[in-house]
Amino acid sequence: MFLDRARVLIRGGDGGKGVISFRREAHVPRGGPDGGDGGRGGDVILRVEDQLASLGDYRNRQTHAATSGGAGGGSNKSGKAGGDLTLKVPPGTTVKDIATGEVVADLVTPGQEIIVARGGKGGRGNARFASSTRRVPRIAEDGQPGEQHELELELRLIADVGLAGLPNAGKSSLLAALTRARPKIADYPFTTLTPNLGVARLDDRELVIADIPGLIEGASKGAGLGEEFLRHVERTRLIVHVVDAALPDPLAAIATIDAEIAAYGHALDALPELFALNKIDLAEARDSVPRIVEALEAEGRESVAVSAATGEGVDRLNKRIFALCAARPKPEAAAPAERRIVFAGGARDVRVSREGVAYRVRGDRLERLATGIDWESPELELEWTDAPQQLAAPGAKKKR
């Protein structure tokens, strides 16, 4: 089922725990610490797949997480790295960070990849804490938690031509006449509830045509199916206005669509346009066509009279569509860029606050360090003497 908007919660894998271990082997006196580091957590990656045309994979599953890294082991063995999770999206998908409202990526090129949640770093094993003054460290770090973000995925179809018009204007019938698409067609308004795509051909050339659900007055403000589908016209090179020429006042229908496209914004009213005056197999339409053509030509606007039902005029319309699109070449698809990270994660500063006569110190690295301490160790006081040095890197300052 077609879905063009989805919310997902994505999580990078947690880093694995570092371990406390000591080398104990015969004939190896004073073996020393040999606790290995935890493995890094997996990343969550979005990848553009050309075969997809919908976000339907995310309808029933909103939470997606990469696997966590494994714990370190003795003999300085590092934990296994967590596996990356790759989520596939169709071309034309924009990615918005719900927390900030910022659009962090616009994915249009097949093969393009972005990292949307990085895995946490693995914790350090006790071998990392050995020094000339501390030969038997009983301390290790927990792994760093993976990043977590709530995202909104929004699809804006990548089509060359968009068919726009009032409900029951015959857009779906015209799409079927121009292409091999087989959309649902019926003699009542709002038969089309989701966009349909078809491929038109002329000689050795192809164009993708999108039929969007019918617009009504107020669509730009959300009336009817409104803005839900107007955005699918944003990336097109040409808008074909499908007009039911058999209406009592077809010029009023044209004015309604003009007003909605202008009100929607996003430069839709600046796109090249062509009017398809449909249903000329009906007497009422044939009588109205000269009047409609005259009014449009007075404004410098081009039209083609057609009948999607009988096929009359469809070839001429197809040729004009290809000619107008040729005058506005499609941007060449760029090669997939190197995988990039869209959220710039940084080390969190240590926070120091005074509580009475004591100070409370908070910080990601410090907290991971504290959870890895062997609190039952009789050498605990010695373990903690290096805390100022451990805090120095994150940026804590000594207070007197």
BALOBA-1460 file (C-alpha; in Angstrom, 3 decimals):
// residues 400
<rec num="1" residu="m" x="0.000" y="0.000" z="0.000"/>
<rec num="2" residu="f" x="1.274" y="3.484" z="-0.892"/>
<rec num="3" residu="l" x="2.629" y="5.504" z="2.037"/>
<rec num="4" residu="d" x="4.418" y="8.822" z="1.582"/>
<rec num="5" residu="r" x="4.983" y="9.861" z="5.204"/>
<rec num="6" residu="a" x="6.263" y="7.873" z="8.168"/>
<rec num="7" residu="r" x="7.669" y="8.455" z="11.642"/>
<rec num="8" residu="v" x="10.454" y="6.221" z="12.854"/>
<rec num="9" residu="l" x="12.527" y="5.920" z="16.014"/>
<rec num="10" residu="i" x="16.053" y="4.827" z="15.195"/>
<rec num="11" residu="r" x="18.791" y="3.746" z="17.599"/>
<rec num="12" residu="g" x="22.448" y="3.038" z="17.076"/>
<rec num="13" residu="g" x="23.827" y="-0.007" z="18.866"/>
<rec num="14" residu="d" x="25.360" y="0.443" z="22.311"/>
<rec num="15" residu="g" x="29.080" y="-0.004" z="22.706"/>
<rec num="16" residu="g" x="30.174" y="-3.193" z="24.458"/>
<rec num="17" residu="k" x="31.569" y="-3.215" z="27.992"/>
<rec num="18" residu="g" x="35.259" y="-3.192" z="28.685"/>
<rec num="19" residu="v" x="36.262" y="-5.947" z="31.129"/>
<rec num="20" residu="i" x="38.421" y="-6.340" z="34.197"/>
<rec num="21" residu="s" x="40.753" y="-9.278" z="33.689"/>
<rec num="22" residu="f" x="44.252" y="-10.319" z="34.737"/>
<rec num="23" residu="r" x="46.648" y="-12.656" z="33.036"/>
<rec num="24" residu="r" x="47.031" y="-15.822" z="35.083"/>
<rec num="25" residu="e" x="49.305" y="-18.403" z="33.515"/>
<rec num="26" residu="a" x="51.894" y="-20.751" z="34.839"/>
<rec num="27" residu="h" x="55.425" y="-19.462" z="34.502"/>
<rec num="28" residu="v" x="54.180" y="-15.894" z="33.878"/>
<rec num="29" residu="p" x="54.760" y="-14.045" z="37.161"/>
<rec num="30" residu="r" x="53.025" y="-10.700" z="37.575"/>
<rec num="31" residu="g" x="50.993" y="-11.275" z="34.407"/>
<rec num="32" residu="g" x="49.229" y="-7.932" z="34.740"/>
<rec num="33" residu="p" x="45.908" y="-6.620" z="33.473"/>
<rec num="34" residu="d" x="44.663" y="-7.949" z="30.139"/>
<rec num="35" residu="g" x="41.007" y="-6.825" z="29.981"/>
<rec num="36" residu="g" x="39.980" y="-6.021" z="26.410"/>
<rec num="37" residu="d" x="37.836" y="-3.188" z="25.086"/>
<rec num="38" residu="g" x="34.173" y="-3.555" z="24.184"/>
<rec num="39" residu="g" x="33.128" y="-3.585" z="20.530"/>
<rec num="40" residu="r" x="31.627" y="-0.563" z="18.848"/>
<rec num="41" residu="g" x="27.843" y="-0.478" z="18.358"/>
<rec num="42" residu="g" x="26.405" y="-0.645" z="14.847"/>
<rec num="43" residu="d" x="25.224" y="2.406" z="12.901"/>
<rec num="44" residu="v" x="21.760" y="2.949" z="11.399"/>
<rec num="45" residu="i" x="22.014" y="3.845" z="7.712"/>
<rec num="46" residu="l" x="19.422" y="5.092" z="5.218"/>
<rec num="47" residu="r" x="20.014" y="3.929" z="1.645"/>
<rec num="48" residu="v" x="18.165" y="5.027" z="-1.507"/>
<rec num="49" residu="e" x="16.767" y="2.117" z="-3.529"/>
<rec num="50" residu="d" x="15.580" y="2.857" z="-7.060"/>
<rec num="51" residu="q" x="13.072" y="-0.030" z="-7.029"/>
<rec num="52" residu="l" x="11.037" y="1.486" z="-4.181"/>
<rec num="53" residu="a" x="8.225" y="3.997" z="-4.747"/>
<rec num="54" residu="s" x="6.656" y="4.134" z="-1.276"/>
<rec num="55" residu="l" x="7.474" y="4.216" z="2.432"/>
<rec num="56" residu="g" x="5.104" y="1.299" z="3.026"/>
<rec num="57" residu="d" x="7.808" y="-0.744" z="4.784"/>
<rec num="58" residu="y" x="7.494" y="1.623" z="7.751"/>
<rec num="59" residu="r" x="3.721" y="1.445" z="8.158"/>
<rec num="60" residu="n" x="3.666" y="-1.213" z="10.885"/>
<rec num="61" residu="r" x="7.123" y="-0.955" z="12.366"/>
<rec num="62" residu="q" x="8.307" y="2.348" z="13.779"/>
<rec num="63" residu="t" x="11.355" y="1.362" z="15.882"/>
<rec num="64" residu="h" x="14.588" y="0.279" z="14.236"/>
<rec num="65" residu="a" x="17.848" y="-0.435" z="16.084"/>
<rec num="66" residu="a" x="21.307" y="-1.603" z="15.107"/>
<rec num="67" residu="t" x="22.946" y="-4.344" z="17.180"/>
<rec num="68" residu="s" x="25.163" y="-3.565" z="20.150"/>
<rec num="69" residu="g" x="28.852" y="-4.315" z="20.420"/>
<rec num="70" residu="g" x="30.060" y="-7.318" z="22.398"/>
<rec num="71" residu="a" x="31.912" y="-7.160" z="25.698"/>
<rec num="72" residu="g" x="35.685" y="-7.352" z="25.703"/>
<rec num="73" residu="g" x="37.486" y="-10.457" z="26.920"/>
<rec num="74" residu="g" x="40.629" y="-11.528" z="28.670"/>
<rec num="75" residu="s" x="43.959" y="-11.730" z="26.867"/>
<rec num="76" residu="n" x="43.288" y="-8.212" z="25.520"/>
<rec num="77" residu="k" x="40.515" y="-9.481" z="23.251"/>
<rec num="78" residu="s" x="38.255" y="-6.756" z="21.892"/>
<rec num="79" residu="g" x="34.515" y="-7.347" z="21.769"/>
<rec num="80" residu="k" x="32.743" y="-8.025" z="18.497"/>
<rec num="81" residu="a" x="31.546" y="-4.904" z="16.690"/>
<rec num="82" residu="g" x="27.776" y="-4.516" z="16.363"/>
<rec num="83" residu="g" x="26.238" y="-4.944" z="12.919"/>
<rec num="84" residu="d" x="25.028" y="-1.910" z="10.992"/>
<rec num="85" residu="l" x="21.322" y="-1.669" z="10.135"/>
<rec num="86" residu="t" x="20.498" y="-0.431" z="6.629"/>
<rec num="87" residu="l" x="16.984" y="0.933" z="6.040"/>
<rec num="88" residu="k" x="15.875" y="1.333" z="2.424"/>
<rec num="89" residu="v" x="13.918" y="4.364" z="1.196"/>
<rec num="90" residu="p" x="12.708" y="5.434" z="-2.267"/>
<rec num="91" residu="p" x="14.293" y="8.285" z="-4.245"/>
<rec num="92" residu="g" x="12.792" y="11.625" z="-3.254"/>
<rec num="93" residu="t" x="12.725" y="10.957" z="0.504"/>
<rec num="94" residu="t" x="13.428" y="13.869" z="2.834"/>
<rec num="95" residu="v" x="14.530" y="13.217" z="6.413"/>
<rec num="96" residu="k" x="13.428" y="15.566" z="9.197"/>
<rec num="97" residu="d" x="14.606" y="15.563" z="12.811"/>
<rec num="98" residu="i" x="11.363" y="15.777" z="14.793"/>
<rec num="99" residu="a" x="13.118" y="17.243" z="17.851"/>
<rec num="100" residu="t" x="14.352" y="20.311" z="15.945"/>
<rec num="101" residu="g" x="12.094" y="20.385" z="12.888"/>
<rec num="102" residu="e" x="15.224" y="20.545" z="10.715"/>
<rec num="103" residu="v" x="15.402" y="18.716" z="7.387"/>
<rec num="104" residu="v" x="18.723" y="16.914" z="7.707"/>
<rec num="105" residu="a" x="18.822" y="15.133" z="4.334"/>
<rec num="106" residu="d" x="17.179" y="15.029" z="0.908"/>
<rec num="107" residu="l" x="17.761" y="11.620" z="-0.646"/>
<rec num="108" residu="v" x="17.334" y="11.602" z="-4.413"/>
<rec num="109" residu="t" x="20.169" y="9.541" z="-5.924"/>
<rec num="110" residu="p" x="19.949" y="5.729" z="-6.033"/>
<rec num="111" residu="g" x="22.723" y="4.261" z="-3.926"/>
<rec num="112" residu="q" x="23.026" y="7.375" z="-1.753"/>
<rec num="113" residu="e" x="23.616" y="6.569" z="1.927"/>
<rec num="114" residu="i" x="23.566" y="8.560" z="5.151"/>
<rec num="115" residu="i" x="24.232" y="7.577" z="8.746"/>
<rec num="116" residu="v" x="21.304" y="8.723" z="10.887"/>
<rec num="117" residu="a" x="22.303" y="7.135" z="14.219"/>
<rec num="118" residu="r" x="25.849" y="6.259" z="15.147"/>
<rec num="119" residu="g" x="26.709" y="3.342" z="17.343"/>
<rec num="120" residu="g" x="28.340" y="3.969" z="20.709"/>
<rec num="121" residu="k" x="32.042" y="3.466" z="21.296"/>
<rec num="122" residu="g" x="33.120" y="0.401" z="23.186"/>
<rec num="123" residu="g" x="34.209" y="0.806" z="26.798"/>
<rec num="124" residu="r" x="37.870" y="0.466" z="27.698"/>
<rec num="125" residu="g" x="39.117" y="-2.636" z="29.447"/>
<rec num="126" residu="n" x="41.315" y="-2.474" z="32.534"/>
<rec num="127" residu="a" x="44.481" y="-2.973" z="30.470"/>
<rec num="128" residu="r" x="43.949" y="0.603" z="29.281"/>
<rec num="129" residu="f" x="44.138" y="1.945" z="32.829"/>
<rec num="130" residu="a" x="47.489" y="0.425" z="33.775"/>
<rec num="131" residu="s" x="50.207" y="2.919" z="34.607"/>
<rec num="132" residu="s" x="53.553" y="3.055" z="36.370"/>
<rec num="133" residu="t" x="51.775" y="3.873" z="39.631"/>
<rec num="134" residu="r" x="48.789" y="1.589" z="39.169"/>
<rec num="135" residu="r" x="49.895" y="-1.881" z="38.177"/>
<rec num="136" residu="v" x="46.659" y="-3.687" z="39.083"/>
<rec num="137" residu="p" x="43.762" y="-1.516" z="37.871"/>
<rec num="138" residu="r" x="40.350" y="-2.827" z="38.861"/>
<rec num="139" residu="i" x="38.439" y="-0.467" z="36.668"/>
<rec num="140" residu="a" x="36.860" y="-0.649" z="33.221"/>
<rec num="141" residu="e" x="34.297" y="1.349" z="31.263"/>
<rec num="142" residu="d" x="30.800" y="0.587" z="30.130"/>
<rec num="143" residu="g" x="30.155" y="1.076" z="26.436"/>
<rec num="144" residu="q" x="28.783" y="4.367" z="25.172"/>
<rec num="145" residu="p" x="25.041" y="4.328" z="24.367"/>
<rec num="146" residu="g" x="24.146" y="4.521" z="20.686"/>
<rec num="147" residu="e" x="22.541" y="7.659" z="19.320"/>
<rec num="148" residu="q" x="18.757" y="7.820" z="19.217"/>
<rec num="149" residu="h" x="16.641" y="10.062" z="16.999"/>
<rec num="150" residu="e" x="12.995" y="10.319" z="16.061"/>
<rec num="151" residu="l" x="12.689" y="11.071" z="12.365"/>
<rec num="152" residu="e" x="9.935" y="11.937" z="9.931"/>
<rec num="153" residu="l" x="10.404" y="10.460" z="6.475"/>
<rec num="154" residu="e" x="8.504" y="12.265" z="3.737"/>
<rec num="155" residu="l" x="8.377" y="11.146" z="0.125"/>
<rec num="156" residu="r" x="8.119" y="13.586" z="-2.747"/>
<rec num="157" residu="l" x="7.853" y="11.507" z="-5.878"/>
<rec num="158" residu="i" x="10.473" y="12.069" z="-8.535"/>
<rec num="159" residu="a" x="8.441" y="12.331" z="-11.730"/>
<rec num="160" residu="d" x="9.009" y="14.312" z="-14.915"/>
<rec num="161" residu="v" x="5.371" y="15.309" z="-15.368"/>
<rec num="162" residu="g" x="2.555" y="15.882" z="-12.882"/>
<rec num="163" residu="l" x="-1.127" y="15.621" z="-13.816"/>
<rec num="164" residu="a" x="-3.206" y="18.092" z="-11.791"/>
<rec num="165" residu="g" x="-6.901" y="18.886" z="-11.897"/>
<rec num="166" residu="l" x="-10.241" y="18.803" z="-10.134"/>
<rec num="167" residu="p" x="-11.757" y="15.479" z="-9.043"/>
<rec num="168" residu="n" x="-13.286" y="13.483" z="-11.910"/>
<rec num="169" residu="a" x="-11.436" y="15.488" z="-14.577"/>
<rec num="170" residu="g" x="-10.140" y="12.234" z="-16.073"/>
<rec num="171" residu="k" x="-6.529" y="12.336" z="-14.857"/>
<rec num="172" residu="s" x="-6.326" y="8.605" z="-14.204"/>
<rec num="173" residu="s" x="-7.889" y="7.809" z="-17.586"/>
<rec num="174" residu="l" x="-5.393" y="10.123" z="-19.260"/>
<rec num="175" residu="l" x="-2.495" y="8.503" z="-17.393"/>
<rec num="176" residu="a" x="-3.684" y="5.113" z="-18.647"/>
<rec num="177" residu="a" x="-3.946" y="6.472" z="-22.206"/>
<rec num="178" residu="l" x="-0.448" y="7.995" z="-22.125"/>
<rec num="179" residu="t" x="1.270" y="5.097" z="-20.367"/>
<rec num="180" residu="r" x="0.788" y="1.443" z="-19.545"/>
<rec num="181" residu="a" x="-0.286" y="2.277" z="-16.002"/>
<rec num="182" residu="r" x="-3.568" y="0.783" z="-14.838"/>
<rec num="183" residu="p" x="-4.885" y="3.108" z="-12.114"/>
<rec num="184" residu="k" x="-8.327" y="2.706" z="-10.602"/>
<rec num="185" residu="i" x="-10.838" y="4.483" z="-12.859"/>
<rec num="186" residu="a" x="-14.479" y="5.175" z="-12.000"/>
<rec num="187" residu="d" x="-17.158" y="7.770" z="-12.716"/>
<rec num="188" residu="y" x="-17.127" y="9.490" z="-9.314"/>
<rec num="189" residu="p" x="-14.906" y="12.060" z="-7.568"/>
<rec num="190" residu="f" x="-11.823" y="11.068" z="-5.550"/>
<rec num="191" residu="t" x="-11.418" y="7.678" z="-7.204"/>
<rec num="192" residu="t" x="-7.669" y="8.327" z="-6.948"/>
<rec num="193" residu="l" x="-6.660" y="8.408" z="-3.285"/>
<rec num="194" residu="t" x="-2.917" y="7.943" z="-3.766"/>
<rec num="195" residu="p" x="-0.535" y="9.086" z="-6.520"/>
<rec num="196" residu="n" x="-0.135" y="6.785" z="-9.504"/>
<rec num="197" residu="l" x="2.958" y="6.573" z="-11.693"/>
<rec num="198" residu="g" x="3.306" y="5.581" z="-15.329"/>
<rec num="199" residu="v" x="6.023" y="5.707" z="-17.978"/>
<rec num="200" residu="a" x="5.268" y="7.467" z="-21.271"/>
<rec num="201" residu="r" x="7.376" y="6.630" z="-24.324"/>
<rec num="202" residu="l" x="8.197" y="8.436" z="-27.552"/>
<rec num="203" residu="d" x="10.728" y="6.823" z="-29.891"/>
<rec num="204" residu="d" x="13.591" y="5.846" z="-27.573"/>
<rec num="205" residu="r" x="12.756" y="8.366" z="-24.860"/>
<rec num="206" residu="e" x="10.859" y="7.865" z="-21.605"/>
<rec num="207" residu="l" x="9.172" y="10.151" z="-19.096"/>
<rec num="208" residu="v" x="7.670" y="9.334" z="-15.706"/>
<rec num="209" residu="i" x="4.186" y="10.799" z="-15.260"/>
<rec num="210" residu="a" x="2.485" y="11.142" z="-11.861"/>
<rec num="211" residu="d" x="-1.282" y="11.371" z="-11.461"/>
<rec num="212" residu="i" x="-2.080" y="13.003" z="-8.119"/>
<rec num="213" residu="p" x="-5.479" y="12.931" z="-6.376"/>
<rec num="214" residu="g" x="-7.964" y="15.593" z="-7.417"/>
<rec num="215" residu="l" x="-7.684" y="19.088" z="-5.954"/>
<rec num="216" residu="i" x="-10.574" y="21.145" z="-4.637"/>
<rec num="217" residu="e" x="-10.861" y="24.747" z="-3.516"/>
<rec num="218" residu="g" x="-8.825" y="25.145" z="-0.331"/>
<rec num="219" residu="a" x="-6.507" y="22.239" z="-1.138"/>
<rec num="220" residu="s" x="-3.416" y="24.354" z="-0.390"/>
<rec num="221" residu="k" x="-4.789" y="24.794" z="3.146"/>
<rec num="222" residu="g" x="-5.514" y="21.104" z="3.616"/>
<rec num="223" residu="a" x="-9.026" y="20.773" z="2.208"/>
<rec num="224" residu="g" x="-9.796" y="17.434" z="0.613"/>
<rec num="225" residu="l" x="-6.569" y="15.499" z="0.134"/>
<rec num="226" residu="g" x="-4.884" y="18.890" z="-0.099"/>
<rec num="227" residu="e" x="-1.254" y="19.371" z="0.702"/>
<rec num="228" residu="e" x="-0.845" y="15.632" z="1.322"/>
<rec num="229" residu="f" x="-0.243" y="15.171" z="-2.404"/>
<rec num="230" residu="l" x="0.488" y="18.618" z="-3.859"/>
<rec num="231" residu="r" x="4.086" y="18.152" z="-2.714"/>
<rec num="232" residu="h" x="4.495" y="15.314" z="-5.214"/>
<rec num="233" residu="v" x="4.419" y="17.889" z="-8.020"/>
<rec num="234" residu="e" x="7.337" y="19.878" z="-6.572"/>
<rec num="235" residu="r" x="10.073" y="17.925" z="-8.353"/>
<rec num="236" residu="t" x="8.378" y="17.713" z="-11.765"/>
<rec num="237" residu="r" x="9.550" y="19.485" z="-14.913"/>
<rec num="238" residu="l" x="6.055" y="20.071" z="-16.268"/>
<rec num="239" residu="i" x="2.519" y="20.331" z="-14.898"/>
<rec num="240" residu="v" x="-0.282" y="19.126" z="-17.155"/>
<rec num="241" residu="h" x="-3.588" y="20.660" z="-16.052"/>
<rec num="242" residu="v" x="-6.328" y="18.180" z="-16.901"/>
<rec num="243" residu="v" x="-9.580" y="20.072" z="-17.458"/>
<rec num="244" residu="d" x="-13.017" y="18.509" z="-17.797"/>
<rec num="245" residu="a" x="-14.113" y="20.499" z="-20.835"/>
<rec num="246" residu="a" x="-17.680" y="19.206" z="-20.410"/>
<rec num="247" residu="l" x="-18.198" y="21.137" z="-17.160"/>
<rec num="248" residu="p" x="-20.735" y="23.991" z="-17.205"/>
<rec num="249" residu="d" x="-17.893" y="26.458" z="-16.456"/>
<rec num="250" residu="p" x="-14.484" y="24.935" z="-17.276"/>
<rec num="251" residu="l" x="-12.756" y="28.324" z="-16.988"/>
<rec num="252" residu="a" x="-13.813" y="28.488" z="-13.333"/>
<rec num="253" residu="a" x="-12.236" y="25.058" z="-12.825"/>
<rec num="254" residu="i" x="-8.976" y="26.349" z="-14.327"/>
<rec num="255" residu="a" x="-9.078" y="29.394" z="-12.040"/>
<rec num="256" residu="t" x="-9.563" y="27.149" z="-8.993"/>
<rec num="257" residu="i" x="-6.518" y="25.005" z="-9.800"/>
<rec num="258" residu="d" x="-4.420" y="28.098" z="-10.608"/>
<rec num="259" residu="a" x="-5.307" y="29.613" z="-7.245"/>
<rec num="260" residu="e" x="-4.478" y="26.460" z="-5.294"/>
<rec num="261" residu="i" x="-1.119" y="25.947" z="-6.999"/>
<rec num="262" residu="a" x="-0.180" y="29.591" z="-6.419"/>
<rec num="263" residu="a" x="-1.285" y="29.436" z="-2.772"/>
<rec num="264" residu="y" x="0.701" y="26.264" z="-2.140"/>
<rec num="265" residu="g" x="3.954" y="28.022" z="-3.025"/>
<rec num="266" residu="h" x="7.232" y="26.126" z="-3.436"/>
<rec num="267" residu="a" x="7.481" y="27.780" z="-6.892"/>
<rec num="268" residu="l" x="4.882" y="25.407" z="-8.378"/>
<rec num="269" residu="d" x="3.330" y="28.287" z="-10.315"/>
<rec num="270" residu="a" x="6.714" y="28.904" z="-11.991"/>
<rec num="271" residu="l" x="6.854" y="25.426" z="-13.549"/>
<rec num="272" residu="p" x="6.084" y="25.040" z="-17.276"/>
<rec num="273" residu="e" x="2.458" y="24.078" z="-17.865"/>
<rec num="274" residu="l" x="0.253" y="22.523" z="-20.498"/>
<rec num="275" residu="f" x="-3.537" y="22.189" z="-20.492"/>
<rec num="276" residu="a" x="-5.210" y="18.943" z="-21.535"/>
<rec num="277" residu="l" x="-8.831" y="19.736" z="-22.409"/>
<rec num="278" residu="n" x="-10.355" y="16.338" z="-21.769"/>
<rec num="279" residu="k" x="-13.614" y="14.578" z="-22.700"/>
<rec num="280" residu="i" x="-13.953" y="16.006" z="-26.215"/>
<rec num="281" residu="d" x="-15.864" y="12.837" z="-27.095"/>
<rec num="282" residu="l" x="-18.806" y="14.566" z="-25.366"/>
<rec num="283" residu="a" x="-20.831" y="17.215" z="-27.221"/>
<rec num="284" residu="e" x="-20.690" y="19.677" z="-24.309"/>
<rec num="285" residu="a" x="-16.903" y="19.524" z="-24.301"/>
<rec num="286" residu="r" x="-16.576" y="20.023" z="-28.069"/>
<rec num="287" residu="d" x="-18.757" y="23.115" z="-27.807"/>
<rec num="288" residu="s" x="-16.639" y="24.551" z="-24.977"/>
<rec num="289" residu="v" x="-13.154" y="23.867" z="-26.384"/>
<rec num="290" residu="p" x="-12.926" y="26.929" z="-28.729"/>
<rec num="291" residu="r" x="-13.889" y="29.260" z="-25.874"/>
<rec num="292" residu="i" x="-11.366" y="27.646" z="-23.489"/>
<rec num="293" residu="v" x="-8.552" y="27.726" z="-26.064"/>
<rec num="294" residu="e" x="-9.220" y="31.400" z="-26.822"/>
<rec num="295" residu="a" x="-9.137" y="32.340" z="-23.121"/>
<rec num="296" residu="l" x="-5.903" y="30.421" z="-22.515"/>
<rec num="297" residu="e" x="-4.167" y="31.788" z="-25.624"/>
<rec num="298" residu="a" x="-5.016" y="35.314" z="-24.497"/>
<rec num="299" residu="e" x="-2.861" y="34.586" z="-21.446"/>
<rec num="300" residu="g" x="-0.101" y="32.943" z="-23.493"/>
<rec num="301" residu="r" x="-0.975" y="29.449" z="-22.272"/>
<rec num="302" residu="e" x="-0.928" y="26.325" z="-24.439"/>
<rec num="303" residu="s" x="-3.594" y="23.619" z="-24.588"/>
<rec num="304" residu="v" x="-4.334" y="20.343" z="-26.372"/>
<rec num="305" residu="a" x="-7.853" y="18.927" z="-26.784"/>
<rec num="306" residu="v" x="-8.031" y="15.200" z="-26.003"/>
<rec num="307" residu="s" x="-10.326" y="12.329" z="-25.185"/>
<rec num="308" residu="a" x="-8.795" y="9.848" z="-22.775"/>
<rec num="309" residu="a" x="-11.776" y="7.574" z="-23.442"/>
<rec num="310" residu="t" x="-11.357" y="7.312" z="-27.235"/>
<rec num="311" residu="g" x="-7.661" y="8.200" z="-27.568"/>
<rec num="312" residu="e" x="-8.346" y="11.226" z="-29.771"/>
<rec num="313" residu="g" x="-5.571" y="13.816" z="-29.406"/>
<rec num="314" residu="v" x="-3.522" y="11.648" z="-27.025"/>
<rec num="315" residu="d" x="-0.595" y="11.223" z="-29.440"/>
<rec num="316" residu="r" x="-0.431" y="14.970" z="-29.998"/>
<rec num="317" residu="l" x="-0.516" y="15.583" z="-26.260"/>
<rec num="318" residu="n" x="2.257" y="13.042" z="-25.738"/>
<rec num="319" residu="k" x="4.483" y="14.769" z="-28.316"/>
<rec num="320" residu="r" x="3.929" y="18.180" z="-26.732"/>
<rec num="321" residu="i" x="4.763" y="16.773" z="-23.288"/>
<rec num="322" residu="f" x="8.066" y="15.392" z="-24.582"/>
<rec num="323" residu="a" x="8.870" y="18.629" z="-26.413"/>
<rec num="324" residu="l" x="8.270" y="20.804" z="-23.357"/>
<rec num="325" residu="c" x="10.274" y="18.491" z="-21.113"/>
<rec num="326" residu="a" x="13.140" y="18.494" z="-23.624"/>
<rec num="327" residu="a" x="13.269" y="22.278" z="-23.269"/>
<rec num="328" residu="r" x="13.758" y="21.824" z="-19.537"/>
<rec num="329" residu="p" x="16.344" y="19.018" z="-19.257"/>
<rec num="330" residu="k" x="16.351" y="16.802" z="-16.220"/>
<rec num="331" residu="p" x="19.381" y="17.410" z="-13.998"/>
<rec num="332" residu="e" x="21.886" y="14.618" z="-14.429"/>
<rec num="333" residu="a" x="21.862" y="12.261" z="-11.486"/>
<rec num="334" residu="a" x="24.949" y="12.704" z="-9.388"/>
<rec num="335" residu="a" x="27.030" y="9.719" z="-8.432"/>
<rec num="336" residu="p" x="26.215" y="8.511" z="-4.917"/>
<rec num="337" residu="a" x="28.230" y="10.592" z="-2.475"/>
<rec num="338" residu="e" x="30.393" y="9.025" z="0.166"/>
<rec num="339" residu="r" x="28.351" y="7.893" z="3.135"/>
<rec num="340" residu="r" x="27.981" y="10.829" z="5.501"/>
<rec num="341" residu="i" x="26.832" y="11.439" z="9.052"/>
<rec num="342" residu="v" x="23.858" y="13.790" z="9.344"/>
<rec num="343" residu="f" x="23.873" y="14.307" z="13.116"/>
<rec num="344" residu="a" x="27.048" y="15.881" z="14.451"/>
<rec num="345" residu="g" x="27.486" y="14.190" z="17.795"/>
<rec num="346" residu="g" x="30.055" y="15.629" z="20.167"/>
<rec num="347" residu="a" x="31.437" y="14.811" z="23.568"/>
<rec num="348" residu="r" x="29.185" y="16.144" z="26.300"/>
<rec num="349" residu="d" x="30.883" y="18.450" z="28.748"/>
<rec num="350" residu="v" x="31.269" y="17.480" z="32.347"/>
<rec num="351" residu="r" x="28.793" y="19.381" z="34.542"/>
<rec num="352" residu="v" x="29.754" y="20.364" z="38.080"/>
<rec num="353" residu="s" x="27.167" y="21.726" z="40.519"/>
<rec num="354" residu="r" x="27.398" y="22.590" z="44.190"/>
<rec num="355" residu="e" x="25.023" y="20.866" z="46.628"/>
<rec num="356" residu="g" x="25.559" y="22.178" z="50.132"/>
<rec num="357" residu="v" x="29.155" y="21.518" z="51.115"/>
<rec num="358" residu="a" x="29.623" y="18.935" z="48.363"/>
<rec num="359" residu="y" x="29.920" y="19.004" z="44.592"/>
<rec num="360" residu="r" x="27.984" y="16.818" z="42.181"/>
<rec num="361" residu="v" x="29.864" y="15.919" z="39.013"/>
<rec num="362" residu="r" x="28.001" y="14.595" z="35.981"/>
<rec num="363" residu="g" x="29.250" y="13.562" z="32.577"/>
<rec num="364" residu="d" x="28.872" y="10.733" z="30.090"/>
<rec num="365" residu="r" x="32.442" y="9.557" z="30.287"/>
<rec num="366" residu="l" x="32.595" y="9.859" z="34.076"/>
<rec num="367" residu="e" x="29.363" y="7.900" z="34.498"/>
<rec num="368" residu="r" x="30.600" y="5.129" z="32.218"/>
<rec num="369" residu="l" x="33.815" y="5.052" z="34.230"/>
<rec num="370" residu="a" x="31.930" y="4.818" z="37.522"/>
<rec num="371" residu="t" x="29.790" y="1.888" z="36.385"/>
<rec num="372" residu="g" x="32.916" y="-0.059" z="35.478"/>
<rec num="373" residu="i" x="34.586" y="0.199" z="38.880"/>
<rec num="374" residu="d" x="34.887" y="-2.828" z="41.107"/>
<rec num="375" residu="w" x="33.260" y="-1.234" z="44.161"/>
<rec num="376" residu="e" x="34.095" y="-4.260" z="46.319"/>
<rec num="377" residu="s" x="37.804" y="-3.823" z="45.725"/>
<rec num="378" residu="p" x="39.880" y="-3.011" z="48.833"/>
<rec num="379" residu="e" x="41.926" y="-0.806" z="46.519"/>
<rec num="380" residu="l" x="38.932" y="1.356" z="45.646"/>
<rec num="381" residu="e" x="40.478" y="4.535" z="47.000"/>
<rec num="382" residu="l" x="43.513" y="4.005" z="44.819"/>
<rec num="383" residu="e" x="41.310" y="3.378" z="41.802"/>
<rec num="384" residu="w" x="39.583" y="6.711" z="42.289"/>
<rec num="385" residu="t" x="42.795" y="8.723" z="42.592"/>
<rec num="386" residu="d" x="43.035" y="8.903" z="38.816"/>
<rec num="387" residu="a" x="39.562" y="10.416" z="38.456"/>
<rec num="388" residu="p" x="40.880" y="13.977" z="37.872"/>
<rec num="389" residu="q" x="43.043" y="12.672" z="35.042"/>
<rec num="390" residu="q" x="40.069" y="10.782" z="33.576"/>
<rec num="391" residu="l" x="37.999" y="13.964" z="33.715"/>
<rec num="392" residu="a" x="40.678" y="16.153" z="32.175"/>
<rec num="393" residu="a" x="39.967" y="15.033" z="28.619"/>
<rec num="394" residu="p" x="36.218" y="15.832" z="28.718"/>
<rec num="395" residu="g" x="37.094" y="19.255" z="30.152"/>
<rec num="396" residu="a" x="36.352" y="19.288" z="33.874"/>
<rec num="397" residu="k" x="38.316" y="21.866" z="35.858"/>
<rec num="398" residu="k" x="39.599" y="21.440" z="39.341"/>
<rec num="399" residu="k" x="37.723" y="23.554" z="41.903"/>
<rec num="400" residu="r" x="39.132" y="24.605" z="45.259"/>
